[in-house]
Amino acid sequence: MSDFFVNDRYRVLRCMAERQISVNNKMIVKLSQQEIADILGFNKAKVNSIIGELKDNNYITQLSARGKYALTEKAQSELATINRKGAL
């Protein structure tokens, strides 16, 4: 497991992965940062910071300014590895 995911980054990415929907044959996460914060019990500033880190490290891409994201292949691969290992 990557050291990148030993904290709340994993929780945010997993939250997003579990709530993907299919739109025009593309999987997207249609959640605002506030909705993610509410689901996880975080504040919006923390989620904003983590989403910035996930974007900077190529785990997610932002599709629009208001709460539409897509997980990259890198994110899908990392989540699959973590799930296989049962690490978290």
N, C-alpha and C positions, 0 to 999 in steps of 0.2 A: 504494500500500500504506500502511496506517495505521502511524504511528510506534509504536503500541501493540505491534505484532508484529515489532519489529526485534531481538528477543531470545528468551529461552527460553519466553516465553508462547506463541509460535507452535508451538514443538515440543510443548508440553503439549496445546494445542488440537488439533494435527494427530494426535497419538497417540490422543486421545480420538475424534476423527472417524473414524479408520481402524478403530476397534474397536467401533463402534456395532453393536447388534443390534436386531432387531425383536421387540418384546414387545407383544402385543395391538394391533398396527398402529401402535405408537409406537416411534420409534428412541430407544434409550437406550444409555448407556455404563455397563456394569456392571463397573467396575474400582475398586478401592480406591486411595487415594492412594499406598499402599506399592507396589501393582502398577505404577502409572504411574511411580513413582520407579525401580523396578527395571528397567522397560523402557527408560527414558531415561538411566539411570546418574546420577540425581539423588538427593539425600537427601529423606526424607519431608517435612522442614520446608520445603524449597524448593518442593516440589509443593503443599503446603498453602497457602503464601503465594501462589503463582501461581493456584491454583484460587480463592482468595479474591478476587484481582484480576479473574479472568474472571467470577466471579459478580457482583461489584460493578459491572462494566462491561457487564452483560447479554449476555455471550457464552455462558454456561451457566446452567442452573438445577439445583439439587440436588433430587432426587426422594426421597431417603431419607438417613438419617444414615450409612449404611454403603455408600458406593461406588456409588450410582446417580445418574447425571447425564444431562441432555439438552442438546444444543446448541440454541441459539436460532436463529431465522431470521437474526439479525444475524451470528452466527458462521458460518452456512452461506454467507451472502453474502460475508463477508470472506475465507473460505477459497477460494471460487470466484474472487474477484478476484485473490487471490495466485496461485492455480494458473494462471489465464489469462495473467498477466504473467510467469509462470515466475520470480518474484522470489526464491524460496528453494528 
